[in-house]
Amino acid sequence: MKILAIETSCDETSIAILDTKNSRLEVLSNVIASQVKIHQKWGGVVPTLAKREHQKNLAPVLTKALKEAGMLKKSKVAVKNSKLKEILIREECLYEKLKKFLEQYQKPKIDSIAVTVGPALEPALWVGVNFAKALSFFWQKPILSINHVEAHIFANFIQNQISDIKFPAICLVVSGGHTGLILMKGIRRYREIGETRDDTAGECFDKAARILGLGYPGGPAIAKEAQKYIGVTYVKLPRPMIYQKNYDFSFSGLKTAVLYDFRSRSSKIRKSKEYIRAMCAEIQQAIIDVLIHKTLKAAKNFKAKSVILGGGVAANNELKKQFQEKVKKDYNPPATPYIKFYIPDSKYCTDNAAMIAVTAYFHREEATSRWQKIKVNANLKIGDEVYPLRGLPSS
């Protein structure tokens, strides 16, 4: 079984092809076109710009993904179907690029198409969904709707055996768009137990970096400066909600504390490398402390056998290091209960289509040829029904 997956939830245009022969998950290709440089001058993602770039990038990314997977074969096909244009009526640039692609290449030997439908930026999501619909119609292949947050969890199954991960598991999905804790009772069995009440951890990184003049994206910029910190200047920031008796998060107060501290300093100190590095180290540590404490508290209270991380912030090296050290210290034998820690390779933490394809594998029976029914839900929650045709035949 081969799955072609499409991811356009934010500012990464990605297409991947997954081979699931004999239940082994092999990523044949995972191509990503980043828009970071385009959004940098705005200090964050601009939805209309993201939409435009997805329209420009999808056809070239598809070509590259099929080529890397050894599935791109030339052909001459007449594309005159008005239905294709109707599907992409609001995506004229995308229609022209896709039409040219379809005229030049054969239909690849795939079994289904998967696409992110939420949660994320609605304008960006619709470009990927319409593209998936057009391919589903033209190639006559069934389509699957995929939850982006669920996919961040399933990114851990790319490099780990399915049977290795034991349940119940506590999943921390932490990125620019999401920060929340999910109790995973088994494959596709979820209960959201905590979420951010305001800013996500990724947003806090971005906004704090903007205050300090470090640019976008904030997470990597702060991590880079924090690495250089040698303890010259002492800065102390709050750890919001860390000891509250719930599993929710709040990072807007941390961002505000950064702003107040920055404004309280003289112009000379603000511009000093020592101060910037000290602030970055403290911002990063404050976020890490909250994420680790809340996650492991949930793991203990729900008697979890696994802790699973996912999302762009999970690529932070210091977060990974401290999580691993804490789990090893407090939850390995002879300590009880024993907990195993999982985190994807960094390339699968940030938004990518490989994680969409893997998630589609676990929902493969939901594939449908009724592409017209696929819709975007920018506010989709983990565990929400995204497969409206459950139980119906695929043709």
FENFENQUI-V619757 format. One line per field, one symbol per residue. phi: phi as a letter, one per 40 degrees, with the letter a starting at -180 (. if undefined). A space follows every 50 residues. Layout:
phi=???
//
This chain:
phi=.bbbbbbacabbcbbbbbbbcfgccbccaacbbcbdcccdccgiccdccc dccccccdccccdccccccgbcbcabbcbbcccccccbdcbdccdcccdc cccbbccccbbabbacbicicddccccccccccccdcccfbcbbcbcccd ccccdcccbbcdccccbcbbbbbbacbaaabbcbcidgbbacbaaccacc ccccdcccccccgcgbccdccccccccccbgcbcbbbcbdgcbccabcba bcccdcccccccccccdccdcccccdccccccdcccccdccccccccccc ccfccabbbahdccccccccccccccccccbcdccbccbbbbacddcbcc daccccccccdcbdccdbccccccbcbcbdbcgccbbcbdgccca
//
